[in-house]
Amino acid sequence: MRLFEGTEFDRPPACDRCGKPEEVCECPPEAAPKINPGKQTARLAVEKRRKGKTVTVVRGLPAEGNDLPVLLKQLKSACGAGGTLKDGELEIQGNNLDHVRDELNKIGYRTKG
């Protein structure tokens, strides 16, 4: 219930971009601005997990401004391995440090590790 609902001062909420009431507004939702890959540094590491499994981990890329699921898909296909996205970190199965570094550099990211 709005504050002035039912009175002469009642105004339905309006869109900030087009000025139409929100019920009839057809503006597309705003997408988060993309961050230039050249201004970001990805930190790479190879970690050993339970049962002797190795994982290549990519850290340091913020979730806002990056499409991490798409980046993960590119890295997995470049390495020919599986992987996952956990807590904002990309994990690629196996010791694929060189493949991941080459692919990130090709995209334009700076890398450390």
Biopython code that builds the backbone (N, CA, C, O; Angstrom):
import numpy as np
from Bio.PDB.StructureBuilder import StructureBuilder

atoms = [
    (1, "MET", "N", (0.845, -1.178, 0.000)),
    (1, "MET", "CA", (0.000, 0.000, 0.000)),
    (1, "MET", "C", (0.886, 1.236, 0.000)),
    (1, "MET", "O", (1.790, 1.365, 0.825)),
    (2, "ARG", "N", (0.617, 2.141, -0.932)),
    (2, "ARG", "CA", (1.384, 3.379, -1.022)),
    (2, "ARG", "C", (0.834, 4.399, -0.028)),
    (2, "ARG", "O", (-0.291, 4.267, 0.455)),
    (3, "LEU", "N", (1.633, 5.408, 0.268)),
    (3, "LEU", "CA", (1.296, 6.375, 1.296)),
    (3, "LEU", "C", (0.013, 7.151, 0.985)),
    (3, "LEU", "O", (-0.841, 7.308, 1.857)),
    (4, "PHE", "N", (-0.126, 7.630, -0.241)),
    (4, "PHE", "CA", (-1.289, 8.451, -0.592)),
    (4, "PHE", "C", (-2.307, 7.695, -1.430)),
    (4, "PHE", "O", (-3.099, 8.318, -2.137)),
    (5, "GLU", "N", (-2.307, 6.361, -1.369)),
    (5, "GLU", "CA", (-3.210, 5.572, -2.184)),
    (5, "GLU", "C", (-4.668, 5.902, -1.847)),
    (5, "GLU", "O", (-5.065, 5.911, -0.682)),
    (6, "GLY", "N", (-5.449, 6.169, -2.884)),
    (6, "GLY", "CA", (-6.861, 6.486, -2.707)),
    (6, "GLY", "C", (-7.140, 7.962, -2.514)),
    (6, "GLY", "O", (-8.296, 8.352, -2.353)),
    (7, "THR", "N", (-6.101, 8.798, -2.525)),
    (7, "THR", "CA", (-6.306, 10.248, -2.370)),
    (7, "THR", "C", (-6.006, 10.933, -3.691)),
    (7, "THR", "O", (-5.590, 10.288, -4.653)),
    (8, "GLU", "N", (-6.216, 12.231, -3.735)),
    (8, "GLU", "CA", (-5.953, 12.987, -4.956)),
    (8, "GLU", "C", (-4.451, 13.110, -5.238)),
    (8, "GLU", "O", (-4.060, 13.456, -6.353)),
    (9, "PHE", "N", (-3.607, 12.828, -4.236)),
    (9, "PHE", "CA", (-2.153, 12.926, -4.412)),
    (9, "PHE", "C", (-1.520, 11.594, -4.825)),
    (9, "PHE", "O", (-0.297, 11.492, -4.926)),
    (10, "ASP", "N", (-2.333, 10.597, -5.058)),
    (10, "ASP", "CA", (-1.832, 9.272, -5.413)),
    (10, "ASP", "C", (-1.243, 9.284, -6.820)),
    (10, "ASP", "O", (-1.933, 9.597, -7.790)),
    (11, "ARG", "N", (0.049, 8.936, -6.920)),
    (11, "ARG", "CA", (0.723, 8.813, -8.212)),
    (11, "ARG", "C", (1.380, 7.443, -8.254)),
    (11, "ARG", "O", (2.166, 7.107, -7.368)),
    (12, "PRO", "N", (1.069, 6.648, -9.272)),
    (12, "PRO", "CA", (1.719, 5.337, -9.355)),
    (12, "PRO", "C", (3.208, 5.505, -9.655)),
    (12, "PRO", "O", (3.605, 6.490, -10.278)),
    (13, "PRO", "N", (4.032, 4.554, -9.216)),
    (13, "PRO", "CA", (5.473, 4.651, -9.488)),
    (13, "PRO", "C", (5.742, 4.669, -10.992)),
    (13, "PRO", "O", (5.120, 3.936, -11.760)),
    (14, "ALA", "N", (6.695, 5.533, -11.396)),
    (14, "ALA", "CA", (7.011, 5.696, -12.809)),
    (14, "ALA", "C", (8.453, 5.273, -13.074)),
    (14, "ALA", "O", (9.306, 5.306, -12.186)),
    (15, "CYS", "N", (8.698, 4.879, -14.313)),
    (15, "CYS", "CA", (10.040, 4.493, -14.760)),
    (15, "CYS", "C", (10.928, 5.733, -14.808)),
    (15, "CYS", "O", (10.480, 6.804, -15.219)),
    (16, "ASP", "N", (12.182, 5.590, -14.389)),
    (16, "ASP", "CA", (13.110, 6.718, -14.394)),
    (16, "ASP", "C", (13.559, 7.087, -15.801)),
    (16, "ASP", "O", (13.885, 8.244, -16.067)),
    (17, "ARG", "N", (13.579, 6.098, -16.713)),
    (17, "ARG", "CA", (14.085, 6.359, -18.058)),
    (17, "ARG", "C", (13.027, 6.906, -19.005)),
    (17, "ARG", "O", (13.276, 7.883, -19.711)),
    (18, "CYS", "N", (11.841, 6.284, -19.028)),
    (18, "CYS", "CA", (10.839, 6.709, -20.019)),
    (18, "CYS", "C", (9.723, 7.554, -19.397)),
    (18, "CYS", "O", (9.014, 8.247, -20.126)),
    (19, "GLY", "N", (9.550, 7.516, -18.094)),
    (19, "GLY", "CA", (8.532, 8.311, -17.434)),
    (19, "GLY", "C", (7.154, 7.676, -17.409)),
    (19, "GLY", "O", (6.235, 8.236, -16.810)),
    (20, "LYS", "N", (6.983, 6.518, -18.045)),
    (20, "LYS", "CA", (5.695, 5.828, -18.052)),
    (20, "LYS", "C", (5.499, 5.118, -16.715)),
    (20, "LYS", "O", (6.469, 4.840, -16.009)),
    (21, "PRO", "N", (4.236, 4.822, -16.363)),
    (21, "PRO", "CA", (4.011, 4.025, -15.145)),
    (21, "PRO", "C", (4.704, 2.670, -15.255)),
    (21, "PRO", "O", (4.812, 2.112, -16.347)),
    (22, "GLU", "N", (5.168, 2.148, -14.135)),
    (22, "GLU", "CA", (5.933, 0.903, -14.133)),
    (22, "GLU", "C", (5.154, -0.277, -14.712)),
    (22, "GLU", "O", (5.757, -1.205, -15.251)),
    (23, "GLU", "N", (3.823, -0.253, -14.609)),
    (23, "GLU", "CA", (3.013, -1.349, -15.128)),
    (23, "GLU", "C", (3.079, -1.450, -16.647)),
    (23, "GLU", "O", (2.980, -2.548, -17.193)),
    (24, "VAL", "N", (3.245, -0.313, -17.345)),
    (24, "VAL", "CA", (3.241, -0.311, -18.804)),
    (24, "VAL", "C", (4.623, -0.044, -19.403)),
    (24, "VAL", "O", (4.764, -0.020, -20.626)),
    (25, "CYS", "N", (5.630, 0.154, -18.576)),
    (25, "CYS", "CA", (6.981, 0.439, -19.050)),
    (25, "CYS", "C", (7.541, -0.784, -19.778)),
    (25, "CYS", "O", (7.393, -1.912, -19.308)),
    (26, "GLU", "N", (8.182, -0.557, -20.925)),
    (26, "GLU", "CA", (8.768, -1.636, -21.712)),
    (26, "GLU", "C", (10.274, -1.479, -21.850)),
    (26, "GLU", "O", (10.870, -2.065, -22.754)),
    (27, "CYS", "N", (10.902, -0.700, -20.975)),
    (27, "CYS", "CA", (12.349, -0.508, -21.023)),
    (27, "CYS", "C", (13.051, -1.807, -20.617)),
    (27, "CYS", "O", (12.623, -2.470, -19.672)),
    (28, "PRO", "N", (14.121, -2.172, -21.319)),
    (28, "PRO", "CA", (14.865, -3.370, -20.914)),
    (28, "PRO", "C", (15.605, -3.111, -19.604)),
    (28, "PRO", "O", (15.971, -1.970, -19.322)),
    (29, "PRO", "N", (15.831, -4.145, -18.806)),
    (29, "PRO", "CA", (16.551, -3.938, -17.551)),
    (29, "PRO", "C", (17.986, -3.512, -17.827)),
    (29, "PRO", "O", (18.594, -3.922, -18.816)),
    (30, "GLU", "N", (18.511, -2.686, -16.939)),
    (30, "GLU", "CA", (19.872, -2.201, -17.109)),
    (30, "GLU", "C", (20.857, -3.303, -16.778)),
    (30, "GLU", "O", (20.727, -3.981, -15.759)),
    (31, "ALA", "N", (21.831, -3.476, -17.633)),
    (31, "ALA", "CA", (22.881, -4.466, -17.391)),
    (31, "ALA", "C", (24.023, -3.807, -16.629)),
    (31, "ALA", "O", (24.270, -2.609, -16.770)),
    (32, "ALA", "N", (24.709, -4.596, -15.830)),
    (32, "ALA", "CA", (25.851, -4.068, -15.095)),
    (32, "ALA", "C", (26.943, -3.695, -16.087)),
    (32, "ALA", "O", (27.158, -4.410, -17.065)),
    (33, "PRO", "N", (27.638, -2.580, -15.846)),
    (33, "PRO", "CA", (28.688, -2.186, -16.787)),
    (33, "PRO", "C", (29.828, -3.199, -16.786)),
    (33, "PRO", "O", (30.230, -3.705, -15.738)),
    (34, "LYS", "N", (30.336, -3.481, -17.976)),
    (34, "LYS", "CA", (31.442, -4.427, -18.122)),
    (34, "LYS", "C", (32.755, -3.741, -17.764)),
    (34, "LYS", "O", (32.948, -2.560, -18.054)),
    (35, "ILE", "N", (33.651, -4.487, -17.135)),
    (35, "ILE", "CA", (34.976, -3.981, -16.807)),
    (35, "ILE", "C", (35.931, -4.440, -17.902)),
    (35, "ILE", "O", (35.896, -5.598, -18.318)),
    (36, "ASN", "N", (36.770, -3.544, -18.361)),
    (36, "ASN", "CA", (37.735, -3.856, -19.402)),
    (36, "ASN", "C", (38.695, -4.941, -18.906)),
    (36, "ASN", "O", (39.294, -4.774, -17.844)),
    (37, "PRO", "N", (38.862, -6.051, -19.641)),
    (37, "PRO", "CA", (39.760, -7.116, -19.188)),
    (37, "PRO", "C", (41.202, -6.651, -19.015)),
    (37, "PRO", "O", (41.924, -7.199, -18.183)),
    (38, "GLY", "N", (41.634, -5.658, -19.776)),
    (38, "GLY", "CA", (43.001, -5.174, -19.669)),
    (38, "GLY", "C", (43.306, -4.491, -18.353)),
    (38, "GLY", "O", (44.472, -4.314, -18.002)),
    (39, "LYS", "N", (42.272, -4.105, -17.620)),
    (39, "LYS", "CA", (42.457, -3.431, -16.335)),
    (39, "LYS", "C", (42.333, -4.383, -15.159)),
    (39, "LYS", "O", (42.320, -3.943, -14.010)),
    (40, "GLN", "N", (42.242, -5.687, -15.425)),
    (40, "GLN", "CA", (42.072, -6.672, -14.363)),
    (40, "GLN", "C", (43.216, -7.671, -14.389)),
    (40, "GLN", "O", (43.756, -8.007, -15.443)),
    (41, "THR", "N", (43.570, -8.134, -13.198)),
    (41, "THR", "CA", (44.617, -9.149, -13.091)),
    (41, "THR", "C", (44.023, -10.407, -12.482)),
    (41, "THR", "O", (43.444, -10.376, -11.397)),
    (42, "ALA", "N", (44.173, -11.503, -13.190)),
    (42, "ALA", "CA", (43.710, -12.801, -12.704)),
    (42, "ALA", "C", (44.885, -13.489, -12.018)),
    (42, "ALA", "O", (45.975, -13.581, -12.583)),
    (43, "ARG", "N", (44.662, -13.967, -10.808)),
    (43, "ARG", "CA", (45.701, -14.674, -10.066)),
    (43, "ARG", "C", (45.472, -16.176, -10.236)),
    (43, "ARG", "O", (44.405, -16.699, -9.916)),
    (44, "LEU", "N", (46.494, -16.850, -10.745)),
    (44, "LEU", "CA", (46.387, -18.270, -11.052)),
    (44, "LEU", "C", (47.168, -19.089, -10.037)),
    (44, "LEU", "O", (48.226, -18.672, -9.566)),
    (45, "ALA", "N", (46.636, -20.251, -9.708)),
    (45, "ALA", "CA", (47.313, -21.161, -8.783)),
    (45, "ALA", "C", (46.892, -22.586, -9.096)),
    (45, "ALA", "O", (45.802, -22.832, -9.611)),
    (46, "VAL", "N", (47.777, -23.518, -8.776)),
    (46, "VAL", "CA", (47.458, -24.938, -8.883)),
    (46, "VAL", "C", (47.426, -25.465, -7.452)),
    (46, "VAL", "O", (48.400, -25.344, -6.709)),
    (47, "GLU", "N", (46.283, -26.056, -7.079)),
    (47, "GLU", "CA", (46.108, -26.570, -5.723)),
    (47, "GLU", "C", (45.874, -28.065, -5.760)),
    (47, "GLU", "O", (45.315, -28.609, -6.713)),
    (48, "LYS", "N", (46.312, -28.703, -4.711)),
    (48, "LYS", "CA", (46.099, -30.142, -4.580)),
    (48, "LYS", "C", (44.895, -30.343, -3.659)),
    (48, "LYS", "O", (44.833, -29.756, -2.579)),
    (49, "ARG", "N", (43.960, -31.154, -4.078)),
    (49, "ARG", "CA", (42.743, -31.414, -3.309)),
    (49, "ARG", "C", (42.774, -32.803, -2.725)),
    (49, "ARG", "O", (43.777, -33.511, -2.812)),
    (50, "ARG", "N", (41.660, -33.184, -2.127)),
    (50, "ARG", "CA", (41.561, -34.522, -1.532)),
    (50, "ARG", "C", (41.818, -35.605, -2.563)),
    (50, "ARG", "O", (41.551, -35.431, -3.752)),
    (51, "LYS", "N", (42.326, -36.694, -2.100)),
    (51, "LYS", "CA", (42.597, -37.870, -2.929)),
    (51, "LYS", "C", (43.599, -37.576, -4.051)),
    (51, "LYS", "O", (43.604, -38.263, -5.072)),
    (52, "GLY", "N", (44.440, -36.565, -3.866)),
    (52, "GLY", "CA", (45.502, -36.287, -4.821)),
    (52, "GLY", "C", (45.093, -35.574, -6.090)),
    (52, "GLY", "O", (45.896, -35.492, -7.020)),
    (53, "LYS", "N", (43.886, -35.056, -6.172)),
    (53, "LYS", "CA", (43.417, -34.365, -7.380)),
    (53, "LYS", "C", (44.003, -32.955, -7.414)),
    (53, "LYS", "O", (44.092, -32.291, -6.381)),
    (54, "THR", "N", (44.401, -32.502, -8.601)),
    (54, "THR", "CA", (44.893, -31.132, -8.752)),
    (54, "THR", "C", (43.840, -30.293, -9.459)),
    (54, "THR", "O", (43.082, -30.781, -10.298)),
    (55, "VAL", "N", (43.819, -29.007, -9.090)),
    (55, "VAL", "CA", (42.840, -28.068, -9.632)),
    (55, "VAL", "C", (43.570, -26.766, -9.944)),
    (55, "VAL", "O", (44.375, -26.298, -9.138)),
    (56, "THR", "N", (43.298, -26.184, -11.097)),
    (56, "THR", "CA", (43.809, -24.868, -11.442)),
    (56, "THR", "C", (42.756, -23.847, -11.039)),
    (56, "THR", "O", (41.606, -23.931, -11.470)),
    (57, "VAL", "N", (43.155, -22.868, -10.200)),
    (57, "VAL", "CA", (42.209, -21.902, -9.639)),
    (57, "VAL", "C", (42.523, -20.512, -10.186)),
    (57, "VAL", "O", (43.682, -20.099, -10.227)),
    (58, "VAL", "N", (41.474, -19.791, -10.610)),
    (58, "VAL", "CA", (41.592, -18.409, -11.083)),
    (58, "VAL", "C", (40.884, -17.526, -10.065)),
    (58, "VAL", "O", (39.681, -17.661, -9.842)),
    (59, "ARG", "N", (41.645, -16.613, -9.445)),
    (59, "ARG", "CA", (41.098, -15.702, -8.433)),
    (59, "ARG", "C", (41.295, -14.255, -8.881)),
    (59, "ARG", "O", (42.020, -13.977, -9.837)),
    (60, "GLY", "N", (40.643, -13.352, -8.177)),
    (60, "GLY", "CA", (40.886, -11.930, -8.379)),
    (60, "GLY", "C", (40.009, -11.258, -9.406)),
    (60, "GLY", "O", (40.203, -10.075, -9.688)),
    (61, "LEU", "N", (39.051, -11.961, -9.977)),
    (61, "LEU", "CA", (38.139, -11.349, -10.940)),
    (61, "LEU", "C", (36.806, -11.091, -10.256)),
    (61, "LEU", "O", (36.166, -12.040, -9.802)),
    (62, "PRO", "N", (36.361, -9.828, -10.165)),
    (62, "PRO", "CA", (35.093, -9.544, -9.486)),
    (62, "PRO", "C", (33.897, -10.083, -10.266)),
    (62, "PRO", "O", (33.904, -10.114, -11.496)),
    (63, "ALA", "N", (32.881, -10.502, -9.537)),
    (63, "ALA", "CA", (31.676, -11.040, -10.174)),
    (63, "ALA", "C", (30.907, -9.937, -10.903)),
    (63, "ALA", "O", (30.340, -10.181, -11.967)),
    (64, "GLU", "N", (30.883, -8.716, -10.336)),
    (64, "GLU", "CA", (30.214, -7.608, -11.005)),
    (64, "GLU", "C", (31.138, -7.102, -12.108)),
    (64, "GLU", "O", (32.322, -6.861, -11.870)),
    (65, "GLY", "N", (30.611, -6.948, -13.280)),
    (65, "GLY", "CA", (31.391, -6.444, -14.395)),
    (65, "GLY", "C", (32.045, -7.529, -15.229)),
    (65, "GLY", "O", (32.626, -7.240, -16.275)),
    (66, "ASN", "N", (31.958, -8.767, -14.785)),
    (66, "ASN", "CA", (32.492, -9.905, -15.539)),
    (66, "ASN", "C", (31.393, -10.941, -15.663)),
    (66, "ASN", "O", (30.572, -11.100, -14.759)),
    (67, "ASP", "N", (31.381, -11.633, -16.765)),
    (67, "ASP", "CA", (30.441, -12.736, -16.948)),
    (67, "ASP", "C", (31.217, -14.018, -16.668)),
    (67, "ASP", "O", (31.678, -14.694, -17.588)),
    (68, "LEU", "N", (31.355, -14.345, -15.374)),
    (68, "LEU", "CA", (32.185, -15.470, -14.968)),
    (68, "LEU", "C", (31.719, -16.813, -15.519)),
    (68, "LEU", "O", (32.571, -17.618, -15.897)),
    (69, "PRO", "N", (30.408, -17.109, -15.589)),
    (69, "PRO", "CA", (30.015, -18.397, -16.181)),
    (69, "PRO", "C", (30.441, -18.547, -17.642)),
    (69, "PRO", "O", (30.816, -19.642, -18.061)),
    (70, "VAL", "N", (30.389, -17.477, -18.415)),
    (70, "VAL", "CA", (30.820, -17.546, -19.811)),
    (70, "VAL", "C", (32.334, -17.716, -19.882)),
    (70, "VAL", "O", (32.835, -18.480, -20.707)),
    (71, "LEU", "N", (33.067, -17.004, -19.016)),
    (71, "LEU", "CA", (34.516, -17.142, -18.975)),
    (71, "LEU", "C", (34.916, -18.559, -18.573)),
    (71, "LEU", "O", (35.855, -19.126, -19.132)),
    (72, "LEU", "N", (34.204, -19.128, -17.607)),
    (72, "LEU", "CA", (34.475, -20.501, -17.188)),
    (72, "LEU", "C", (34.274, -21.470, -18.351)),
    (72, "LEU", "O", (35.069, -22.390, -18.542)),
    (73, "LYS", "N", (33.225, -21.265, -19.114)),
    (73, "LYS", "CA", (32.949, -22.136, -20.253)),
    (73, "LYS", "C", (34.073, -22.052, -21.289)),
    (73, "LYS", "O", (34.475, -23.069, -21.854)),
    (74, "GLN", "N", (34.580, -20.836, -21.536)),
    (74, "GLN", "CA", (35.683, -20.670, -22.478)),
    (74, "GLN", "C", (36.933, -21.394, -21.983)),
    (74, "GLN", "O", (37.614, -22.064, -22.760)),
    (75, "LEU", "N", (37.234, -21.258, -20.692)),
    (75, "LEU", "CA", (38.432, -21.883, -20.144)),
    (75, "LEU", "C", (38.313, -23.407, -20.158)),
    (75, "LEU", "O", (39.280, -24.104, -20.464)),
    (76, "LYS", "N", (37.136, -23.918, -19.831)),
    (76, "LYS", "CA", (36.940, -25.367, -19.833)),
    (76, "LYS", "C", (37.114, -25.941, -21.235)),
    (76, "LYS", "O", (37.721, -27.000, -21.398)),
    (77, "SER", "N", (36.591, -25.257, -22.242)),
    (77, "SER", "CA", (36.725, -25.767, -23.601)),
    (77, "SER", "C", (38.170, -25.639, -24.093)),
    (77, "SER", "O", (38.635, -26.482, -24.860)),
    (78, "ALA", "N", (38.882, -24.600, -23.664)),
    (78, "ALA", "CA", (40.280, -24.446, -24.067)),
    (78, "ALA", "C", (41.158, -25.525, -23.445)),
    (78, "ALA", "O", (42.122, -25.982, -24.060)),
    (79, "CYS", "N", (40.816, -25.931, -22.217)),
    (79, "CYS", "CA", (41.616, -26.939, -21.517)),
    (79, "CYS", "C", (41.142, -28.352, -21.801)),
    (79, "CYS", "O", (41.892, -29.304, -21.586)),
    (80, "GLY", "N", (39.940, -28.506, -22.270)),
    (80, "GLY", "CA", (39.376, -29.836, -22.472)),
    (80, "GLY", "C", (39.145, -30.541, -21.160)),
    (80, "GLY", "O", (39.357, -31.748, -21.046)),
    (81, "ALA", "N", (38.708, -29.783, -20.161)),
    (81, "ALA", "CA", (38.511, -30.344, -18.824)),
    (81, "ALA", "C", (37.240, -29.767, -18.218)),
    (81, "ALA", "O", (36.649, -28.828, -18.751)),
    (82, "GLY", "N", (36.837, -30.341, -17.108)),
    (82, "GLY", "CA", (35.672, -29.843, -16.384)),
    (82, "GLY", "C", (36.077, -28.725, -15.452)),
    (82, "GLY", "O", (37.257, -28.402, -15.316)),
    (83, "GLY", "N", (35.093, -28.145, -14.818)),
    (83, "GLY", "CA", (35.376, -27.070, -13.878)),
    (83, "GLY", "C", (34.111, -26.568, -13.235)),
    (83, "GLY", "O", (33.006, -26.991, -13.577)),
    (84, "THR", "N", (34.290, -25.648, -12.285)),
    (84, "THR", "CA", (33.149, -25.093, -11.569)),
    (84, "THR", "C", (33.459, -23.676, -11.130)),
    (84, "THR", "O", (34.601, -23.221, -11.188)),
    (85, "LEU", "N", (32.410, -22.984, -10.687)),
    (85, "LEU", "CA", (32.508, -21.629, -10.162)),
    (85, "LEU", "C", (32.113, -21.688, -8.702)),
    (85, "LEU", "O", (30.946, -21.922, -8.387)),
    (86, "LYS", "N", (33.076, -21.477, -7.790)),
    (86, "LYS", "CA", (32.812, -21.532, -6.353)),
    (86, "LYS", "C", (33.289, -20.252, -5.697)),
    (86, "LYS", "O", (34.457, -19.883, -5.826)),
    (87, "ASP", "N", (32.402, -19.577, -5.000)),
    (87, "ASP", "CA", (32.742, -18.379, -4.223)),
    (87, "ASP", "C", (33.500, -17.338, -5.050)),
    (87, "ASP", "O", (34.433, -16.711, -4.547)),
    (88, "GLY", "N", (33.116, -17.154, -6.293)),
    (88, "GLY", "CA", (33.753, -16.165, -7.146)),
    (88, "GLY", "C", (35.090, -16.604, -7.712)),
    (88, "GLY", "O", (35.792, -15.797, -8.323)),
    (89, "GLU", "N", (35.458, -17.859, -7.525)),
    (89, "GLU", "CA", (36.704, -18.393, -8.059)),
    (89, "GLU", "C", (36.382, -19.427, -9.136)),
    (89, "GLU", "O", (35.455, -20.223, -8.985)),
    (90, "LEU", "N", (37.147, -19.409, -10.211)),
    (90, "LEU", "CA", (36.979, -20.387, -11.276)),
    (90, "LEU", "C", (37.922, -21.545, -11.001)),
    (90, "LEU", "O", (39.114, -21.337, -10.775)),
    (91, "GLU", "N", (37.401, -22.755, -11.017)),
    (91, "GLU", "CA", (38.222, -23.942, -10.780)),
    (91, "GLU", "C", (38.157, -24.835, -12.013)),
    (91, "GLU", "O", (37.077, -25.225, -12.455)),
    (92, "ILE", "N", (39.322, -25.151, -12.558)),
    (92, "ILE", "CA", (39.438, -26.024, -13.718)),
    (92, "ILE", "C", (40.134, -27.301, -13.254)),
    (92, "ILE", "O", (41.169, -27.239, -12.591)),
    (93, "GLN", "N", (39.576, -28.442, -13.597)),
    (93, "GLN", "CA", (40.150, -29.711, -13.159)),
    (93, "GLN", "C", (41.500, -29.951, -13.824)),
    (93, "GLN", "O", (41.676, -29.708, -15.017)),
    (94, "GLY", "N", (42.440, -30.428, -13.031)),
    (94, "GLY", "CA", (43.757, -30.781, -13.548)),
    (94, "GLY", "C", (44.742, -29.630, -13.492)),
    (94, "GLY", "O", (44.386, -28.503, -13.149)),
    (95, "ASN", "N", (45.985, -29.931, -13.835)),
    (95, "ASN", "CA", (47.036, -28.929, -13.868)),
    (95, "ASN", "C", (47.059, -28.310, -15.264)),
    (95, "ASN", "O", (47.818, -28.746, -16.129)),
    (96, "ASN", "N", (46.235, -27.307, -15.475)),
    (96, "ASN", "CA", (46.098, -26.648, -16.772)),
    (96, "ASN", "C", (46.555, -25.198, -16.706)),
    (96, "ASN", "O", (45.976, -24.334, -17.364)),
    (97, "LEU", "N", (47.573, -24.932, -15.930)),
    (97, "LEU", "CA", (48.026, -23.563, -15.703)),
    (97, "LEU", "C", (48.408, -22.873, -17.011)),
    (97, "LEU", "O", (48.025, -21.726, -17.238)),
    (98, "ASP", "N", (49.159, -23.559, -17.870)),
    (98, "ASP", "CA", (49.604, -22.942, -19.130)),
    (98, "ASP", "C", (48.437, -22.669, -20.072)),
    (98, "ASP", "O", (48.385, -21.610, -20.697)),
    (99, "HIS", "N", (47.502, -23.607, -20.183)),
    (99, "HIS", "CA", (46.333, -23.411, -21.053)),
    (99, "HIS", "C", (45.482, -22.247, -20.566)),
    (99, "HIS", "O", (45.037, -21.423, -21.364)),
    (100, "VAL", "N", (45.254, -22.177, -19.240)),
    (100, "VAL", "CA", (44.430, -21.107, -18.675)),
    (100, "VAL", "C", (45.117, -19.766, -18.869)),
    (100, "VAL", "O", (44.471, -18.787, -19.245)),
    (101, "ARG", "N", (46.416, -19.710, -18.618)),
    (101, "ARG", "CA", (47.166, -18.456, -18.783)),
    (101, "ARG", "C", (47.106, -17.986, -20.230)),
    (101, "ARG", "O", (46.867, -16.805, -20.486)),
    (102, "ASP", "N", (47.320, -18.891, -21.179)),
    (102, "ASP", "CA", (47.279, -18.516, -22.595)),
    (102, "ASP", "C", (45.902, -18.003, -23.000)),
    (102, "ASP", "O", (45.796, -17.007, -23.715)),
    (103, "GLU", "N", (44.853, -18.677, -22.550)),
    (103, "GLU", "CA", (43.492, -18.277, -22.916)),
    (103, "GLU", "C", (43.129, -16.921, -22.304)),
    (103, "GLU", "O", (42.526, -16.084, -22.976)),
    (104, "LEU", "N", (43.490, -16.696, -21.037)),
    (104, "LEU", "CA", (43.191, -15.409, -20.401)),
    (104, "LEU", "C", (43.964, -14.280, -21.072)),
    (104, "LEU", "O", (43.425, -13.189, -21.255)),
    (105, "ASN", "N", (45.221, -14.525, -21.441)),
    (105, "ASN", "CA", (46.001, -13.503, -22.139)),
    (105, "ASN", "C", (45.421, -13.209, -23.516)),
    (105, "ASN", "O", (45.448, -12.066, -23.972)),
    (106, "LYS", "N", (44.895, -14.242, -24.181)),
    (106, "LYS", "CA", (44.279, -14.054, -25.492)),
    (106, "LYS", "C", (43.032, -13.176, -25.373)),
    (106, "LYS", "O", (42.767, -12.345, -26.242)),
    (107, "ILE", "N", (42.275, -13.362, -24.303)),
    (107, "ILE", "CA", (41.069, -12.561, -24.084)),
    (107, "ILE", "C", (41.443, -11.119, -23.727)),
    (107, "ILE", "O", (40.715, -10.183, -24.056)),
    (108, "GLY", "N", (42.597, -10.948, -23.042)),
    (108, "GLY", "CA", (43.052, -9.587, -22.706)),
    (108, "GLY", "C", (43.318, -9.383, -21.226)),
    (108, "GLY", "O", (43.713, -8.287, -20.831)),
    (109, "TYR", "N", (43.118, -10.387, -20.396)),
    (109, "TYR", "CA", (43.374, -10.267, -18.966)),
    (109, "TYR", "C", (44.871, -10.317, -18.699)),
    (109, "TYR", "O", (45.620, -10.979, -19.418)),
    (110, "ARG", "N", (45.298, -9.611, -17.659)),
    (110, "ARG", "CA", (46.664, -9.772, -17.160)),
    (110, "ARG", "C", (46.658, -10.936, -16.186)),
    (110, "ARG", "O", (45.661, -11.164, -15.502)),
    (111, "THR", "N", (47.761, -11.678, -16.113)),
    (111, "THR", "CA", (47.800, -12.840, -15.238)),
    (111, "THR", "C", (49.027, -12.794, -14.346)),
    (111, "THR", "O", (50.075, -12.266, -14.717)),
    (112, "LYS", "N", (48.865, -13.364, -13.158)),
    (112, "LYS", "CA", (49.962, -13.558, -12.222)),
    (112, "LYS", "C", (49.889, -14.987, -11.738)),
    (112, "LYS", "O", (48.813, -15.499, -11.431)),
    (113, "GLY", "N", (51.038, -15.622, -11.673)),
    (113, "GLY", "CA", (51.057, -16.971, -11.135)),
    (113, "GLY", "C", (51.306, -18.023, -12.171)),
    (113, "GLY", "O", (51.347, -19.210, -11.847)),
]
sb = StructureBuilder()
sb.init_structure("model")
sb.init_model(0)
sb.init_chain("A")
sb.init_seg("    ")
for serial, (resi, resn, name, xyz) in enumerate(atoms, 1):
    if name == "N":
        sb.init_residue(resn, " ", resi, " ")
    sb.init_atom(name, np.array(xyz, "f"), 0.0, 1.0, " ", f" {name:<3s}", serial, name[0])
structure = sb.get_structure()
